[in-house]
Amino acid sequence: MNIQALTRFFMWCTIINAGLLVFSAVMFMSAQDFVYSRAC
């Protein structure tokens, strides 16, 4: 495994993680009342 393969792998990991973070933040902001009513 060379440095280019590792760079590409970690680039995709970063993109996927950022996408999941944005998705979860948008879901939390759009469904705030539902989340709070289920948590308590």
mmCIF entry with sequence, helices, sheets and N, C-alpha, C, O atoms, coordinates in Angstrom:
data_MODEL
# 
_entry.id   MODEL 
# 
_entity.id                         1 
_entity.type                       polymer 
_entity.pdbx_number_of_molecules   1 
# 
_entity_poly.entity_id                      1 
_entity_poly.type                           'polypeptide(L)' 
_entity_poly.nstd_linkage                   no 
_entity_poly.nstd_monomer                   no 
_entity_poly.pdbx_seq_one_letter_code       MNIQALTRFFMWCTIINAGLLVFSAVMFMSAQDFVYSRAC 
_entity_poly.pdbx_seq_one_letter_code_can   MNIQALTRFFMWCTIINAGLLVFSAVMFMSAQDFVYSRAC 
_entity_poly.pdbx_strand_id                 A 
# 
loop_
_entity_poly_seq.entity_id 
_entity_poly_seq.num 
_entity_poly_seq.mon_id 
_entity_poly_seq.hetero 
1 1  MET n 
1 2  ASN n 
1 3  ILE n 
1 4  GLN n 
1 5  ALA n 
1 6  LEU n 
1 7  THR n 
1 8  ARG n 
1 9  PHE n 
1 10 PHE n 
1 11 MET n 
1 12 TRP n 
1 13 CYS n 
1 14 THR n 
1 15 ILE n 
1 16 ILE n 
1 17 ASN n 
1 18 ALA n 
1 19 GLY n 
1 20 LEU n 
1 21 LEU n 
1 22 VAL n 
1 23 PHE n 
1 24 SER n 
1 25 ALA n 
1 26 VAL n 
1 27 MET n 
1 28 PHE n 
1 29 MET n 
1 30 SER n 
1 31 ALA n 
1 32 GLN n 
1 33 ASP n 
1 34 PHE n 
1 35 VAL n 
1 36 TYR n 
1 37 SER n 
1 38 ARG n 
1 39 ALA n 
1 40 CYS n 
# 
_struct_asym.id          A 
_struct_asym.entity_id   1 
# 
loop_
_struct_conf.conf_type_id 
_struct_conf.id 
_struct_conf.pdbx_PDB_helix_id 
_struct_conf.beg_label_comp_id 
_struct_conf.beg_label_asym_id 
_struct_conf.beg_label_seq_id 
_struct_conf.pdbx_beg_PDB_ins_code 
_struct_conf.end_label_comp_id 
_struct_conf.end_label_asym_id 
_struct_conf.end_label_seq_id 
_struct_conf.pdbx_end_PDB_ins_code 
_struct_conf.beg_auth_comp_id 
_struct_conf.beg_auth_asym_id 
_struct_conf.beg_auth_seq_id 
_struct_conf.end_auth_comp_id 
_struct_conf.end_auth_asym_id 
_struct_conf.end_auth_seq_id 
_struct_conf.pdbx_PDB_helix_class 
_struct_conf.details 
_struct_conf.pdbx_PDB_helix_length 
HELX_P HELX_P1 AA1 ILE A 3  ? SER A 30 ? ILE A 3  SER A 30 1 ? 28 
HELX_P HELX_P2 AA2 GLN A 32 ? ALA A 39 ? GLN A 32 ALA A 39 1 ? 8  
# 
_struct_conf_type.id          HELX_P 
_struct_conf_type.criteria    ? 
_struct_conf_type.reference   ? 
# 
loop_
_atom_site.group_PDB 
_atom_site.id 
_atom_site.type_symbol 
_atom_site.label_atom_id 
_atom_site.label_alt_id 
_atom_site.label_comp_id 
_atom_site.label_asym_id 
_atom_site.label_entity_id 
_atom_site.label_seq_id 
_atom_site.pdbx_PDB_ins_code 
_atom_site.Cartn_x 
_atom_site.Cartn_y 
_atom_site.Cartn_z 
_atom_site.occupancy 
_atom_site.B_iso_or_equiv 
_atom_site.pdbx_formal_charge 
_atom_site.auth_seq_id 
_atom_site.auth_comp_id 
_atom_site.auth_asym_id 
_atom_site.auth_atom_id 
_atom_site.pdbx_PDB_model_num 
ATOM 1   N N  . MET A 1 1  ? 0.853   -1.173 0.000  1.00 0.00 ? 1  MET A N  1 
ATOM 2   C CA . MET A 1 1  ? 0.000   0.000  0.000  1.00 0.00 ? 1  MET A CA 1 
ATOM 3   C C  . MET A 1 1  ? 0.901   1.238  0.000  1.00 0.00 ? 1  MET A C  1 
ATOM 4   O O  . MET A 1 1  ? 1.760   1.394  0.867  1.00 0.00 ? 1  MET A O  1 
ATOM 5   N N  . ASN A 1 2  ? 0.694   2.091  -0.963 1.00 0.00 ? 2  ASN A N  1 
ATOM 6   C CA . ASN A 1 2  ? 1.539   3.275  -1.087 1.00 0.00 ? 2  ASN A CA 1 
ATOM 7   C C  . ASN A 1 2  ? 0.824   4.516  -0.536 1.00 0.00 ? 2  ASN A C  1 
ATOM 8   O O  . ASN A 1 2  ? -0.328  4.443  -0.107 1.00 0.00 ? 2  ASN A O  1 
ATOM 9   N N  . ILE A 1 3  ? 1.506   5.622  -0.556 1.00 0.00 ? 3  ILE A N  1 
ATOM 10  C CA . ILE A 1 3  ? 0.994   6.855  0.041  1.00 0.00 ? 3  ILE A CA 1 
ATOM 11  C C  . ILE A 1 3  ? -0.203  7.399  -0.733 1.00 0.00 ? 3  ILE A C  1 
ATOM 12  O O  . ILE A 1 3  ? -1.089  8.017  -0.142 1.00 0.00 ? 3  ILE A O  1 
ATOM 13  N N  . GLN A 1 4  ? -0.242  7.180  -2.033 1.00 0.00 ? 4  GLN A N  1 
ATOM 14  C CA . GLN A 1 4  ? -1.375  7.661  -2.832 1.00 0.00 ? 4  GLN A CA 1 
ATOM 15  C C  . GLN A 1 4  ? -2.655  6.906  -2.486 1.00 0.00 ? 4  GLN A C  1 
ATOM 16  O O  . GLN A 1 4  ? -3.727  7.506  -2.404 1.00 0.00 ? 4  GLN A O  1 
ATOM 17  N N  . ALA A 1 5  ? -2.551  5.613  -2.285 1.00 0.00 ? 5  ALA A N  1 
ATOM 18  C CA . ALA A 1 5  ? -3.730  4.827  -1.914 1.00 0.00 ? 5  ALA A CA 1 
ATOM 19  C C  . ALA A 1 5  ? -4.238  5.237  -0.537 1.00 0.00 ? 5  ALA A C  1 
ATOM 20  O O  . ALA A 1 5  ? -5.446  5.349  -0.324 1.00 0.00 ? 5  ALA A O  1 
ATOM 21  N N  . LEU A 1 6  ? -3.320  5.461  0.392  1.00 0.00 ? 6  LEU A N  1 
ATOM 22  C CA . LEU A 1 6  ? -3.728  5.907  1.727  1.00 0.00 ? 6  LEU A CA 1 
ATOM 23  C C  . LEU A 1 6  ? -4.366  7.284  1.684  1.00 0.00 ? 6  LEU A C  1 
ATOM 24  O O  . LEU A 1 6  ? -5.357  7.534  2.370  1.00 0.00 ? 6  LEU A O  1 
ATOM 25  N N  . THR A 1 7  ? -3.808  8.170  0.887  1.00 0.00 ? 7  THR A N  1 
ATOM 26  C CA . THR A 1 7  ? -4.372  9.522  0.757  1.00 0.00 ? 7  THR A CA 1 
ATOM 27  C C  . THR A 1 7  ? -5.779  9.465  0.190  1.00 0.00 ? 7  THR A C  1 
ATOM 28  O O  . THR A 1 7  ? -6.677  10.153 0.677  1.00 0.00 ? 7  THR A O  1 
ATOM 29  N N  . ARG A 1 8  ? -5.975  8.654  -0.830 1.00 0.00 ? 8  ARG A N  1 
ATOM 30  C CA . ARG A 1 8  ? -7.299  8.524  -1.438 1.00 0.00 ? 8  ARG A CA 1 
ATOM 31  C C  . ARG A 1 8  ? -8.300  7.916  -0.446 1.00 0.00 ? 8  ARG A C  1 
ATOM 32  O O  . ARG A 1 8  ? -9.447  8.355  -0.360 1.00 0.00 ? 8  ARG A O  1 
ATOM 33  N N  . PHE A 1 9  ? -7.851  6.907  0.293  1.00 0.00 ? 9  PHE A N  1 
ATOM 34  C CA . PHE A 1 9  ? -8.716  6.260  1.282  1.00 0.00 ? 9  PHE A CA 1 
ATOM 35  C C  . PHE A 1 9  ? -9.163  7.242  2.360  1.00 0.00 ? 9  PHE A C  1 
ATOM 36  O O  . PHE A 1 9  ? -10.350 7.328  2.676  1.00 0.00 ? 9  PHE A O  1 
ATOM 37  N N  . PHE A 1 10 ? -8.211  7.982  2.922  1.00 0.00 ? 10 PHE A N  1 
ATOM 38  C CA . PHE A 1 10 ? -8.554  8.924  3.977  1.00 0.00 ? 10 PHE A CA 1 
ATOM 39  C C  . PHE A 1 10 ? -9.345  10.120 3.451  1.00 0.00 ? 10 PHE A C  1 
ATOM 40  O O  . PHE A 1 10 ? -10.126 10.717 4.193  1.00 0.00 ? 10 PHE A O  1 
ATOM 41  N N  . MET A 1 11 ? -9.152  10.475 2.179  1.00 0.00 ? 11 MET A N  1 
ATOM 42  C CA . MET A 1 11 ? -9.960  11.539 1.590  1.00 0.00 ? 11 MET A CA 1 
ATOM 43  C C  . MET A 1 11 ? -11.430 11.109 1.546  1.00 0.00 ? 11 MET A C  1 
ATOM 44  O O  . MET A 1 11 ? -12.316 11.889 1.897  1.00 0.00 ? 11 MET A O  1 
ATOM 45  N N  . TRP A 1 12 ? -11.689 9.872  1.115  1.00 0.00 ? 12 TRP A N  1 
ATOM 46  C CA . TRP A 1 12 ? -13.068 9.401  1.056  1.00 0.00 ? 12 TRP A CA 1 
ATOM 47  C C  . TRP A 1 12 ? -13.667 9.235  2.453  1.00 0.00 ? 12 TRP A C  1 
ATOM 48  O O  . TRP A 1 12 ? -14.855 9.490  2.651  1.00 0.00 ? 12 TRP A O  1 
ATOM 49  N N  . CYS A 1 13 ? -12.856 8.812  3.416  1.00 0.00 ? 13 CYS A N  1 
ATOM 50  C CA . CYS A 1 13 ? -13.341 8.723  4.798  1.00 0.00 ? 13 CYS A CA 1 
ATOM 51  C C  . CYS A 1 13 ? -13.768 10.102 5.306  1.00 0.00 ? 13 CYS A C  1 
ATOM 52  O O  . CYS A 1 13 ? -14.799 10.238 5.965  1.00 0.00 ? 13 CYS A O  1 
ATOM 53  N N  . THR A 1 14 ? -12.967 11.116 4.994  1.00 0.00 ? 14 THR A N  1 
ATOM 54  C CA . THR A 1 14 ? -13.281 12.474 5.420  1.00 0.00 ? 14 THR A CA 1 
ATOM 55  C C  . THR A 1 14 ? -14.556 12.976 4.764  1.00 0.00 ? 14 THR A C  1 
ATOM 56  O O  . THR A 1 14 ? -15.387 13.597 5.426  1.00 0.00 ? 14 THR A O  1 
ATOM 57  N N  . ILE A 1 15 ? -14.721 12.718 3.477  1.00 0.00 ? 15 ILE A N  1 
ATOM 58  C CA . ILE A 1 15 ? -15.916 13.165 2.756  1.00 0.00 ? 15 ILE A CA 1 
ATOM 59  C C  . ILE A 1 15 ? -17.158 12.478 3.311  1.00 0.00 ? 15 ILE A C  1 
ATOM 60  O O  . ILE A 1 15 ? -18.181 13.130 3.515  1.00 0.00 ? 15 ILE A O  1 
ATOM 61  N N  . ILE A 1 16 ? -17.084 11.184 3.557  1.00 0.00 ? 16 ILE A N  1 
ATOM 62  C CA . ILE A 1 16 ? -18.234 10.440 4.082  1.00 0.00 ? 16 ILE A CA 1 
ATOM 63  C C  . ILE A 1 16 ? -18.578 10.915 5.489  1.00 0.00 ? 16 ILE A C  1 
ATOM 64  O O  . ILE A 1 16 ? -19.753 11.102 5.805  1.00 0.00 ? 16 ILE A O  1 
ATOM 65  N N  . ASN A 1 17 ? -17.572 11.114 6.336  1.00 0.00 ? 17 ASN A N  1 
ATOM 66  C CA . ASN A 1 17 ? -17.824 11.579 7.695  1.00 0.00 ? 17 ASN A CA 1 
ATOM 67  C C  . ASN A 1 17 ? -18.415 12.981 7.708  1.00 0.00 ? 17 ASN A C  1 
ATOM 68  O O  . ASN A 1 17 ? -19.320 13.256 8.496  1.00 0.00 ? 17 ASN A O  1 
ATOM 69  N N  . ALA A 1 18 ? -17.930 13.862 6.861  1.00 0.00 ? 18 ALA A N  1 
ATOM 70  C CA . ALA A 1 18 ? -18.480 15.216 6.789  1.00 0.00 ? 18 ALA A CA 1 
ATOM 71  C C  . ALA A 1 18 ? -19.927 15.168 6.304  1.00 0.00 ? 18 ALA A C  1 
ATOM 72  O O  . ALA A 1 18 ? -20.776 15.905 6.804  1.00 0.00 ? 18 ALA A O  1 
ATOM 73  N N  . GLY A 1 19 ? -20.207 14.309 5.339  1.00 0.00 ? 19 GLY A N  1 
ATOM 74  C CA . GLY A 1 19 ? -21.579 14.168 4.852  1.00 0.00 ? 19 GLY A CA 1 
ATOM 75  C C  . GLY A 1 19 ? -22.517 13.659 5.932  1.00 0.00 ? 19 GLY A C  1 
ATOM 76  O O  . GLY A 1 19 ? -23.641 14.146 6.059  1.00 0.00 ? 19 GLY A O  1 
ATOM 77  N N  . LEU A 1 20 ? -22.067 12.685 6.711  1.00 0.00 ? 20 LEU A N  1 
ATOM 78  C CA . LEU A 1 20 ? -22.896 12.177 7.803  1.00 0.00 ? 20 LEU A CA 1 
ATOM 79  C C  . LEU A 1 20 ? -23.112 13.238 8.878  1.00 0.00 ? 20 LEU A C  1 
ATOM 80  O O  . LEU A 1 20 ? -24.202 13.336 9.442  1.00 0.00 ? 20 LEU A O  1 
ATOM 81  N N  . LEU A 1 21 ? -22.091 14.027 9.162  1.00 0.00 ? 21 LEU A N  1 
ATOM 82  C CA . LEU A 1 21 ? -22.228 15.092 10.146 1.00 0.00 ? 21 LEU A CA 1 
ATOM 83  C C  . LEU A 1 21 ? -23.227 16.149 9.692  1.00 0.00 ? 21 LEU A C  1 
ATOM 84  O O  . LEU A 1 21 ? -24.067 16.585 10.479 1.00 0.00 ? 21 LEU A O  1 
ATOM 85  N N  . VAL A 1 22 ? -23.143 16.558 8.448  1.00 0.00 ? 22 VAL A N  1 
ATOM 86  C CA . VAL A 1 22 ? -24.085 17.544 7.912  1.00 0.00 ? 22 VAL A CA 1 
ATOM 87  C C  . VAL A 1 22 ? -25.498 16.970 7.888  1.00 0.00 ? 22 VAL A C  1 
ATOM 88  O O  . VAL A 1 22 ? -26.456 17.655 8.246  1.00 0.00 ? 22 VAL A O  1 
ATOM 89  N N  . PHE A 1 23 ? -25.628 15.724 7.469  1.00 0.00 ? 23 PHE A N  1 
ATOM 90  C CA . PHE A 1 23 ? -26.944 15.091 7.416  1.00 0.00 ? 23 PHE A CA 1 
ATOM 91  C C  . PHE A 1 23 ? -27.577 15.000 8.803  1.00 0.00 ? 23 PHE A C  1 
ATOM 92  O O  . PHE A 1 23 ? -28.757 15.309 8.967  1.00 0.00 ? 23 PHE A O  1 
ATOM 93  N N  . SER A 1 24 ? -26.799 14.578 9.800  1.00 0.00 ? 24 SER A N  1 
ATOM 94  C CA . SER A 1 24 ? -27.359 14.457 11.147 1.00 0.00 ? 24 SER A CA 1 
ATOM 95  C C  . SER A 1 24 ? -27.698 15.825 11.731 1.00 0.00 ? 24 SER A C  1 
ATOM 96  O O  . SER A 1 24 ? -28.690 15.953 12.449 1.00 0.00 ? 24 SER A O  1 
ATOM 97  N N  . ALA A 1 25 ? -26.898 16.849 11.438 1.00 0.00 ? 25 ALA A N  1 
ATOM 98  C CA . ALA A 1 25 ? -27.202 18.192 11.927 1.00 0.00 ? 25 ALA A CA 1 
ATOM 99  C C  . ALA A 1 25 ? -28.478 18.726 11.297 1.00 0.00 ? 25 ALA A C  1 
ATOM 100 O O  . ALA A 1 25 ? -29.304 19.326 11.986 1.00 0.00 ? 25 ALA A O  1 
ATOM 101 N N  . VAL A 1 26 ? -28.650 18.515 10.003 1.00 0.00 ? 26 VAL A N  1 
ATOM 102 C CA . VAL A 1 26 ? -29.875 18.967 9.324  1.00 0.00 ? 26 VAL A CA 1 
ATOM 103 C C  . VAL A 1 26 ? -31.085 18.212 9.856  1.00 0.00 ? 26 VAL A C  1 
ATOM 104 O O  . VAL A 1 26 ? -32.135 18.813 10.080 1.00 0.00 ? 26 VAL A O  1 
ATOM 105 N N  . MET A 1 27 ? -30.954 16.901 10.061 1.00 0.00 ? 27 MET A N  1 
ATOM 106 C CA . MET A 1 27 ? -32.070 16.125 10.602 1.00 0.00 ? 27 MET A CA 1 
ATOM 107 C C  . MET A 1 27 ? -32.422 16.583 12.020 1.00 0.00 ? 27 MET A C  1 
ATOM 108 O O  . MET A 1 27 ? -33.601 16.683 12.361 1.00 0.00 ? 27 MET A O  1 
ATOM 109 N N  . PHE A 1 28 ? -31.429 16.855 12.831 1.00 0.00 ? 28 PHE A N  1 
ATOM 110 C CA . PHE A 1 28 ? -31.681 17.293 14.198 1.00 0.00 ? 28 PHE A CA 1 
ATOM 111 C C  . PHE A 1 28 ? -32.357 18.662 14.218 1.00 0.00 ? 28 PHE A C  1 
ATOM 112 O O  . PHE A 1 28 ? -33.268 18.889 15.014 1.00 0.00 ? 28 PHE A O  1 
ATOM 113 N N  . MET A 1 29 ? -31.920 19.575 13.351 1.00 0.00 ? 29 MET A N  1 
ATOM 114 C CA . MET A 1 29 ? -32.521 20.909 13.327 1.00 0.00 ? 29 MET A CA 1 
ATOM 115 C C  . MET A 1 29 ? -33.938 20.881 12.768 1.00 0.00 ? 29 MET A C  1 
ATOM 116 O O  . MET A 1 29 ? -34.786 21.659 13.205 1.00 0.00 ? 29 MET A O  1 
ATOM 117 N N  . SER A 1 30 ? -34.207 20.002 11.816 1.00 0.00 ? 30 SER A N  1 
ATOM 118 C CA . SER A 1 30 ? -35.534 19.979 11.212 1.00 0.00 ? 30 SER A CA 1 
ATOM 119 C C  . SER A 1 30 ? -36.544 19.199 12.048 1.00 0.00 ? 30 SER A C  1 
ATOM 120 O O  . SER A 1 30 ? -37.748 19.425 11.926 1.00 0.00 ? 30 SER A O  1 
ATOM 121 N N  . ALA A 1 31 ? -36.072 18.285 12.894 1.00 0.00 ? 31 ALA A N  1 
ATOM 122 C CA . ALA A 1 31 ? -36.984 17.469 13.695 1.00 0.00 ? 31 ALA A CA 1 
ATOM 123 C C  . ALA A 1 31 ? -36.729 17.669 15.186 1.00 0.00 ? 31 ALA A C  1 
ATOM 124 O O  . ALA A 1 31 ? -36.785 16.713 15.959 1.00 0.00 ? 31 ALA A O  1 
ATOM 125 N N  . GLN A 1 32 ? -36.453 18.897 15.588 1.00 0.00 ? 32 GLN A N  1 
ATOM 126 C CA . GLN A 1 32 ? -36.077 19.173 16.965 1.00 0.00 ? 32 GLN A CA 1 
ATOM 127 C C  . GLN A 1 32 ? -37.194 18.827 17.956 1.00 0.00 ? 32 GLN A C  1 
ATOM 128 O O  . GLN A 1 32 ? -36.934 18.214 18.991 1.00 0.00 ? 32 GLN A O  1 
ATOM 129 N N  . ASP A 1 33 ? -38.407 19.207 17.649 1.00 0.00 ? 33 ASP A N  1 
ATOM 130 C CA . ASP A 1 33 ? -39.523 18.911 18.555 1.00 0.00 ? 33 ASP A CA 1 
ATOM 131 C C  . ASP A 1 33 ? -39.738 17.411 18.709 1.00 0.00 ? 33 ASP A C  1 
ATOM 132 O O  . ASP A 1 33 ? -39.999 16.925 19.809 1.00 0.00 ? 33 ASP A O  1 
ATOM 133 N N  . PHE A 1 34 ? -39.630 16.691 17.616 1.00 0.00 ? 34 PHE A N  1 
ATOM 134 C CA . PHE A 1 34 ? -39.795 15.237 17.672 1.00 0.00 ? 34 PHE A CA 1 
ATOM 135 C C  . PHE A 1 34 ? -38.703 14.583 18.506 1.00 0.00 ? 34 PHE A C  1 
ATOM 136 O O  . PHE A 1 34 ? -38.981 13.672 19.285 1.00 0.00 ? 34 PHE A O  1 
ATOM 137 N N  . VAL A 1 35 ? -37.475 15.036 18.352 1.00 0.00 ? 35 VAL A N  1 
ATOM 138 C CA . VAL A 1 35 ? -36.359 14.464 19.115 1.00 0.00 ? 35 VAL A CA 1 
ATOM 139 C C  . VAL A 1 35 ? -36.519 14.760 20.597 1.00 0.00 ? 35 VAL A C  1 
ATOM 140 O O  . VAL A 1 35 ? -36.323 13.877 21.432 1.00 0.00 ? 35 VAL A O  1 
ATOM 141 N N  . TYR A 1 36 ? -36.870 15.989 20.928 1.00 0.00 ? 36 TYR A N  1 
ATOM 142 C CA . TYR A 1 36 ? -37.009 16.342 22.335 1.00 0.00 ? 36 TYR A CA 1 
ATOM 143 C C  . TYR A 1 36 ? -38.207 15.649 22.975 1.00 0.00 ? 36 TYR A C  1 
ATOM 144 O O  . TYR A 1 36 ? -38.143 15.281 24.148 1.00 0.00 ? 36 TYR A O  1 
ATOM 145 N N  . SER A 1 37 ? -39.284 15.464 22.242 1.00 0.00 ? 37 SER A N  1 
ATOM 146 C CA . SER A 1 37 ? -40.454 14.816 22.830 1.00 0.00 ? 37 SER A CA 1 
ATOM 147 C C  . SER A 1 37 ? -40.198 13.318 23.068 1.00 0.00 ? 37 SER A C  1 
ATOM 148 O O  . SER A 1 37 ? -40.767 12.744 23.996 1.00 0.00 ? 37 SER A O  1 
ATOM 149 N N  . ARG A 1 38 ? -39.362 12.687 22.257 1.00 0.00 ? 38 ARG A N  1 
ATOM 150 C CA . ARG A 1 38 ? -39.047 11.260 22.434 1.00 0.00 ? 38 ARG A CA 1 
ATOM 151 C C  . ARG A 1 38 ? -37.985 11.031 23.496 1.00 0.00 ? 38 ARG A C  1 
ATOM 152 O O  . ARG A 1 38 ? -37.940 9.958  24.097 1.00 0.00 ? 38 ARG A O  1 
ATOM 153 N N  . ALA A 1 39 ? -37.122 12.025 23.739 1.00 0.00 ? 39 ALA A N  1 
ATOM 154 C CA . ALA A 1 39 ? -36.022 11.840 24.667 1.00 0.00 ? 39 ALA A CA 1 
ATOM 155 C C  . ALA A 1 39 ? -36.481 11.894 26.135 1.00 0.00 ? 39 ALA A C  1 
ATOM 156 O O  . ALA A 1 39 ? -35.875 11.267 27.004 1.00 0.00 ? 39 ALA A O  1 
ATOM 157 N N  . CYS A 1 40 ? -37.539 12.637 26.395 1.00 0.00 ? 40 CYS A N  1 
ATOM 158 C CA . CYS A 1 40 ? -37.975 12.789 27.791 1.00 0.00 ? 40 CYS A CA 1 
ATOM 159 C C  . CYS A 1 40 ? -39.159 11.911 28.125 1.00 0.00 ? 40 CYS A C  1 
ATOM 160 O O  . CYS A 1 40 ? -39.640 11.928 29.259 1.00 0.00 ? 40 CYS A O  1 
# 
